[in-house]
């Protein structure tokens, strides 16, 4: 990279550091979660518009995703602080505690956030509690199985190598693809022979 490029990157890094310190870190984590969830929905809607004639971009849907993402930001912020406090670990020497962190994260945080995703979006979109709970029952295990395929490895890297103040940002950086999947799972249109929440083998639901 040219010297001018390095200077630009160093300047950008210096300008961004205050966002990851003190009280500003909570705001950064909150808005980052919301923005990435909205971006994931935007990516999914762009795909739907190409494959479903007549569909138009739904700004309210992306706004709902943004609000739910923002509500998850503080939860993740304090969740990682709590995990670091009860299971302190750093580097490969702390691998036993790091593996415990990954397990606790998968058994507690992942299902909790999955429930909040479906119930929170349902509330914002006018569903009754019964309707949101039914959708949760239809789709939760599909969500949770996919979660186990993606996040244990990602969290292992997170807890091993990422400084604590950047943990939520690291997760946000990975979640654009994940949030696109969540948008697909929430808003997919079932085929005529496929009940909501089920994907028939060898068929596509998009």
C-alpha positions in Angstrom: 0.0 0.0 0.0 1.2 3.5 -0.8 2.4 5.7 2.1 -0.5 8.0 1.7 -2.9 5.0 2.0 -1.3 4.0 5.3 -1.6 7.5 6.6 -5.2 7.5 5.7 -5.9 4.2 7.5 -4.0 5.4 10.6 -6.0 8.6 10.6 -9.2 6.7 10.2 -8.2 4.3 13.1 -7.3 7.3 15.4 -10.6 9.0 14.6 -12.6 5.9 15.3 -11.0 4.9 18.6 -13.2 7.1 20.8 -16.2 5.1 19.5 -14.9 2.0 21.3 -14.1 3.6 24.6 -16.2 4.3 27.7 -19.9 5.2 27.3 -19.5 5.6 23.6 -18.9 1.9 23.2 -22.5 1.1 24.2 -23.9 3.5 21.6 -21.5 2.0 19.0 -22.6 -1.5 19.7 -26.3 -0.6 19.8 -26.3 1.3 16.5 -24.0 -1.2 14.9 -26.4 -4.1 15.6 -29.3 -2.2 14.3 -27.6 -1.0 11.1 -26.3 -4.4 10.2 -29.7 -6.1 10.8 -31.4 -3.5 8.6 -28.6 -4.0 6.0 -29.2 -7.7 6.0 -32.9 -7.2 5.5 -32.1 -4.8 2.7 -30.0 -7.4 1.0 -32.7 -10.0 1.3 -35.4 -7.7 0.0 -33.2 -6.9 -3.0 -33.1 -10.6 -3.8 -36.9 -10.9 -3.3 -37.6 -8.0 -5.6 -35.5 -9.7 -8.4 -37.4 -13.0 -8.0 -40.9 -11.9 -7.1 -42.5 -9.7 -9.8 -44.4 -6.8 -8.4 -42.7 -6.8 -5.0 -41.5 -3.4 -3.8 -39.0 -2.4 -1.2 -40.6 -2.3 2.3 -39.0 0.4 4.3 -41.1 -0.3 7.3 -39.9 -3.9 7.4 -36.2 -2.8 7.4 -37.0 -0.2 10.1 -38.5 -2.9 12.2 -35.3 -5.0 11.7 -33.3 -1.9 12.7 -35.2 -1.4 15.9 -35.0 -5.0 16.9 -31.2 -5.0 16.1 -30.8 -1.9 18.3 -32.6 -3.6 21.1 -30.2 -6.5 20.9 -27.1 -4.2 21.0 -27.1 -3.5 24.8 -27.9 -7.1 25.5 -24.8 -8.2 23.7 -22.7 -5.4 25.1 -23.4 -6.4 28.8 -23.6 -10.1 28.0 -19.9 -10.2 26.9 -18.9 -8.1 29.9 -20.6 -10.6 32.2 -19.0 -13.6 30.4 -15.5 -12.0 30.7 -16.1 -11.4 34.4 -17.3 -14.9 35.3 -15.0 -16.8 32.9 -11.8 -14.7 32.6 -9.5 -16.1 29.9 -7.0 -14.9 27.3 -5.1 -16.7 24.6 -4.6 -20.4 24.3 -3.8 -20.8 28.0 -7.4 -19.8 28.7 -8.9 -22.3 26.2 -10.9 -24.3 28.8 -12.7 -21.2 30.0 -13.1 -20.0 26.4 -14.8 -23.2 25.4 -17.1 -22.8 28.4 -17.9 -19.3 27.2 -18.8 -20.6 23.7 -21.0 -23.3 25.2 -22.8 -20.8 27.6 -23.3 -18.4 24.7 -24.9 -21.1 22.6 -27.1 -22.5 25.3 -28.3 -19.1 26.8 -27.7 -16.1 24.5 -28.5 -17.7 21.2 -32.0 -19.1 22.0 -32.8 -16.0 24.1 -32.0 -13.7 21.1 -33.8 -16.0 18.7 -37.0 -15.7 20.9 -36.7 -12.0 21.1 -36.1 -11.7 17.3 -39.4 -13.4 16.4 -41.5 -12.0 19.3 -40.0 -8.5 19.0 -40.6 -8.2 15.3 -44.1 -9.7 15.7 -44.9 -7.0 18.2 -43.6 -4.2 15.9 -45.6 -5.6 13.0 -48.9 -5.9 14.8 -49.0 -9.7 15.5 -50.8 -10.9 18.5 -48.7 -12.7 21.1 -50.3 -16.0 20.1 -49.4 -15.4 16.5 -45.8 -14.6 17.4 -45.5 -17.6 19.6 -46.8 -19.9 16.8 -44.3 -18.5 14.4 -41.6 -19.1 17.0 -42.7 -22.7 17.3 -42.7 -23.1 13.5 -39.3 -21.6 12.9 -37.2 -21.8 16.1 -35.5 -25.2 15.6 -34.6 -24.3 12.0 -33.1 -21.1 13.3 -31.3 -22.8 16.2 -29.8 -25.6 14.1 -28.4 -23.0 11.7 -27.1 -21.0 14.6 -25.0 -24.0 15.8 -23.5 -24.4 12.3 -22.3 -20.7 12.3 -21.6 -19.3 15.7 -19.6 -21.7 17.8 -16.5 -21.4 15.5 -17.1 -17.6 15.1 -17.3 -17.2 18.9 -14.2 -19.3 19.5 -12.2 -16.8 17.4 -14.0 -13.9 19.1 -13.1 -15.1 22.7 -9.6 -16.2 21.7 -8.3 -13.2 19.7 -10.6 -10.2 19.7 -10.1 -7.5 22.4 -13.2 -7.2 24.6 -14.1 -3.7 23.4 -14.3 -5.0 19.8 -16.3 -8.2 20.5 -19.7 -6.8 19.5 -18.3 -5.1 16.5 -16.6 -8.3 15.4 -19.9 -10.1 15.6 -21.6 -7.3 13.7 -19.0 -7.6 11.0 -20.0 -11.3 10.6 -23.7 -10.8 10.8 -24.5 -9.3 7.5 -24.9 -12.8 6.0 -26.6 -14.1 9.1 -29.0 -11.2 9.3 -29.9 -11.8 5.6 -30.7 -15.4 6.6 -32.8 -14.2 9.5 -34.7 -11.9 7.2 -35.3 -14.8 4.8 -36.5 -17.1 7.7 -38.9 -14.4 9.0 -40.4 -13.2 5.7 -40.2 -16.2 3.3 -43.3 -17.1 1.4 -44.1 -20.8 1.8 -44.8 -22.9 -1.3 -48.3 -24.3 -1.8 -47.4 -27.6 -0.3 -45.0 -26.4 2.3 -46.4 -25.5 5.7 -45.0 -22.3 7.3 -41.7 -23.0 9.1 -40.9 -26.0 7.0 -38.6 -26.4 3.9 -39.4 -29.3 1.7 -36.4 -31.4 0.6 -35.1 -30.4 -2.8 -37.3 -27.3 -3.1 -36.7 -23.6 -2.8 -38.8 -21.3 -0.8 -37.5 -18.0 -2.2 
